[in-house]
Amino acid sequence: ARPLVELEVRRRHCSTYTTALERWSAELKGPRQLIALGELGLEIDNARAAWEWAVEERQIERLGSALDGLLIFYEWRARYLDAELTCQAAAEALAASRTSGALRVRSRILAWQGVINRHMGRATPARRLAEESLSLLVRPELADQDTRPERATALKDLGWLTAQYHRNEADLRAGFGLLSESLSL
């Protein structure tokens, strides 16, 4: 067992940096992009340690709030292997949980993992991950929840892959159909 002081320090560290990742996520999508990118770059080791603690402790809310900040940073810095490993560990940690919160966060993680695989030129795993993300969102545990944002993201990625790697005109139309469905959500 870990000493209580160490646990409290780790909890506070995790809280501080997952909250910061949530803030950086919003800033990375706005006019403070470059500033946020620089700040996060300076704190990436702390942010990653906080993420890993949240994964280890299966802190679903913290993972959900921190996910976009960490993965946008990795994507923009082309740190695809870091992103892949980050997603893989978190998805595995949440695989056994059937709570609605865990299913939604795992769906988002899988969608991000698909995006990262697409960036690495791995179309087949990217497609499988987008499809797996979508399959989680239709589970009965989520029937009473609005999963449109998660579905829109997974459909966008699946549409992009279908259109980009089309073999014929029907595939291309199917890809655009998925993109259109994503946009409507």
C-alpha positions in Angstrom: 0.0 0.0 0.0 1.2 3.5 -0.8 1.6 6.0 2.0 -1.4 8.3 2.4 0.8 11.4 1.8 2.0 10.1 -1.6 -1.6 9.3 -2.6 -2.7 12.8 -1.7 0.2 14.4 -3.6 -0.6 12.3 -6.7 -4.3 13.1 -6.5 -3.6 16.8 -6.3 -1.1 16.6 -9.1 -3.6 14.7 -11.2 -6.3 17.2 -10.4 -4.1 20.2 -11.2 -2.9 18.9 -14.6 -6.1 17.3 -15.8 -7.8 20.6 -15.1 -5.0 22.4 -17.0 -5.4 19.9 -19.9 -9.1 20.8 -20.0 -8.3 24.5 -20.1 -5.6 24.0 -22.7 -8.0 22.0 -24.8 -10.4 25.0 -25.0 -7.5 27.3 -25.7 -6.1 25.1 -28.5 -9.4 25.5 -30.2 -9.4 29.3 -29.9 -7.3 32.5 -30.4 -4.7 31.4 -27.7 -3.6 28.3 -29.7 0.0 29.1 -29.9 0.3 30.2 -26.3 -1.5 27.1 -25.1 0.6 24.9 -27.3 3.8 26.4 -25.8 2.5 26.2 -22.2 1.5 22.6 -22.7 4.8 21.8 -24.3 6.6 23.0 -21.2 4.3 21.0 -18.9 3.9 17.8 -21.1 5.8 15.5 -18.6 3.5 16.6 -15.8 0.4 16.4 -18.0 1.3 12.9 -19.1 2.0 11.8 -15.5 -1.3 13.1 -14.4 -3.0 11.3 -17.3 -1.3 8.0 -16.5 -2.4 8.3 -12.8 -5.9 9.0 -13.9 -5.8 5.9 -16.2 -4.3 3.8 -13.4 -7.0 4.9 -11.0 -9.7 4.8 -13.7 -10.8 8.3 -13.0 -13.2 8.5 -15.9 -14.3 12.1 -15.5 -10.7 13.3 -15.4 -9.8 11.3 -18.4 -12.8 12.7 -20.3 -12.0 16.3 -19.5 -8.2 15.9 -20.2 -8.4 13.8 -23.4 -8.7 16.4 -26.1 -6.0 18.7 -24.6 -3.5 15.9 -24.5 -4.3 14.4 -27.9 -4.6 17.7 -29.7 -1.1 18.4 -28.4 0.3 15.1 -29.6 -1.5 15.4 -32.9 -0.2 18.9 -33.6 3.3 18.0 -32.6 3.2 14.8 -34.7 3.9 12.7 -31.6 1.9 9.9 -33.0 3.5 7.0 -31.1 3.0 8.9 -27.8 -0.6 9.4 -28.8 -1.1 5.8 -29.8 0.3 4.4 -26.6 -1.7 6.9 -24.5 -4.9 5.9 -26.2 -4.1 2.2 -26.1 -3.4 2.1 -22.3 -6.5 4.2 -21.5 -8.8 2.1 -23.8 -7.5 -1.1 -22.2 -8.0 0.3 -18.7 -11.6 1.2 -19.4 -12.4 -2.0 -21.4 -14.1 -3.8 -18.6 -16.2 -0.9 -17.3 -19.8 -0.8 -18.5 -20.8 2.5 -16.9 -22.2 5.1 -19.3 -19.4 7.5 -18.5 -16.7 4.9 -19.1 -18.3 3.8 -22.4 -18.5 7.4 -23.7 -14.9 8.2 -22.7 -13.7 4.9 -24.2 -15.5 5.7 -27.4 -13.7 9.1 -27.6 -10.4 7.4 -26.9 -10.9 4.9 -29.6 -12.0 7.7 -32.1 -8.8 9.6 -31.2 -6.8 6.4 -31.6 -8.3 6.0 -35.1 -7.3 9.5 -36.0 -3.8 8.9 -34.9 -3.7 5.6 -36.9 -4.9 7.5 -40.0 -2.1 10.0 -39.6 0.3 7.1 -39.4 -1.1 5.8 -42.7 -2.8 2.8 -41.0 -6.2 2.9 -42.7 -7.4 -0.6 -41.7 -6.8 -0.1 -37.9 -8.2 3.4 -38.2 -11.4 2.2 -39.7 -11.7 -0.6 -37.1 -11.2 1.9 -34.3 -13.8 4.3 -35.7 -16.3 1.4 -36.1 -15.6 0.2 -32.5 -16.1 3.7 -31.2 -19.5 3.9 -33.0 -20.5 0.4 -31.7 -20.0 1.5 -28.1 -22.3 4.5 -28.6 -25.3 2.3 -29.4 -25.0 0.1 -26.3 -28.1 0.0 -24.1 -26.2 1.7 -21.3 -26.2 4.9 -23.4 -29.8 4.7 -24.7 -31.0 7.7 -22.6 -27.9 9.9 -23.3 -27.2 12.4 -26.1 -24.1 10.9 -27.8 -24.3 13.1 -30.9 -20.9 14.7 -30.3 -19.1 11.3 -30.0 -21.1 9.8 -32.9 -20.3 12.9 -35.1 -16.6 12.5 -34.5 -16.5 8.8 -35.2 -18.7 9.2 -38.3 -16.4 12.0 -39.6 -13.4 9.8 -39.2 -15.1 6.8 -40.8 -16.4 9.0 -43.7 -12.9 10.5 -44.2 -11.3 7.1 -44.4 -14.0 5.7 -46.7 -13.7 8.7 -49.1 -9.9 8.9 -48.9 -9.4 5.2 -49.6 -12.3 4.6 -52.0 -12.0 1.9 -54.5 -15.0 3.0 -56.6 -17.6 5.6 -56.9 -19.9 3.8 -54.5 -17.3 4.0 -51.8 -16.7 7.6 -52.4 -20.5 8.3 -52.2 -20.6 6.2 -49.0 -17.8 8.3 -47.5 -19.5 11.6 -48.3 -22.7 10.1 -46.9 -21.0 9.4 -43.6 -19.4 12.9 -43.6 -22.9 14.4 -44.2 -24.4 12.4 -41.4 -21.6 13.6 -39.1 -22.2 17.2 -40.1 -25.9 16.8 -39.4 -25.2 15.6 -35.9 
